Amino acid sequence: MVWNKGLNEYIHIKFPSINETYEKASRSYESTLAVFQLTEILENATLLSTKPAKRNTRNQRQFEVLLMMQYNNIKLTVGRQRSNQELVQYCITVPK
């Protein structure tokens, strides 16, 4: 759990965080390296936009909304869980 300065909320790291990041970040070297900066990214990322989560997608079903955030050139996706309203780190990627 890491405090995000811009959102003034904690972002949790749970199994879905690791699983989705593993599936997406492992596809590019830059995204894999970004995982080593996870704490710094979670603390300092700023909100760019929000969008509703896809209810029919297995990985997004547990979330009601996805927050698109950015730190430097690193994209961070955070989901707000339906069950308890916690923010959970969903995925980290470095767009090309």
KOLTI-298627 format. One record per residue (C-alpha): x, y, z. Coordinates in pm, whole numbers, padded with zeros to 5 digits, always signed. Example, Ala and Ser with C-alpha at 12.3 -4.5 7.8 and 13.67 -1.06 7.14 Angstrom:
+01230-00450+00780 +01367-00106+00714 
END
This chain:
+00000+00000+00000 +00147+00333-00111 +00013+00687-00058 -00045+00879-00384 +00011+01252-00337 -00220+01366-00618 -00520+01148-00528 -00466+01175-00150 -00546+00804-00124 -00363+00479-00077 -00306+00258-00380 -00296-00111-00291 -00089-00378-00461 -00271-00710-00480 -00267-01027-00689 -00453-00865-00984 -00183-00595-00985 +00095-00848-01020 -00092-01065-01269 -00192-00788-01510 +00146-00617-01490 +00317-00950-01554 +00104-01013-01863 +00145-00660-02008 +00479-00527-01881 +00670-00839-01974 +00605-00762-02341 +00851-00473-02348 +01184-00414-02181 +01097-00055-02088 +00776-00162-01914 +00961-00435-01726 +01215-00178-01602 +00930+00051-01490 +00821-00213-01238 +01147-00150-01050 +01025+00208-00991 +00685+00092-00866 +00686+00280-00533 +00803+00605-00692 +00541+00574-00969 +00258+00498-00725 +00353+00795-00505 +00394+01053-00780 +00168+00961-01073 -00091+01220-01170 -00443+01154-01291 -00501+01196-01665 -00850+01051-01709 -01101+00796-01584 -01313+00543-01768 -01561+00277-01665 -01420-00073-01628 -01537-00341-01871 -01780-00564-01682 -01744-00850-01930 -01363-00862-01913 -01227-01110-01659 -00946-00884-01534 -01162-00570-01504 -01482-00724-01368 -01394-00645-01004 -01346-00272-01076 -01608-00003-01126 -01376+00259-01274 -01019+00271-01409 -00798+00573-01347 -00540+00647-01614 -00236+00805-01453 +00111+00904-01566 +00453+00953-01415 +00720+01077-01657 +00667+00853-01961 +00517+00566-01758 +00144+00492-01778 -00016+00362-01458 -00366+00218-01454 -00542+00201-01117 -00882+00042-01056 -01140+00127-00790 -01277-00201-00656 -01654-00246-00650 -01657-00437-00322 -01467-00202-00091 -01382+00111-00297 -01007+00055-00255 -00772+00176-00525 -00567-00112-00665 -00271-00083-00900 -00386-00255-01219 -00105-00221-01474 +00213-00033-01560 +00329+00019-01916 +00565+00244-02107 +00391+00349-02430 +00609+00344-02740 
END
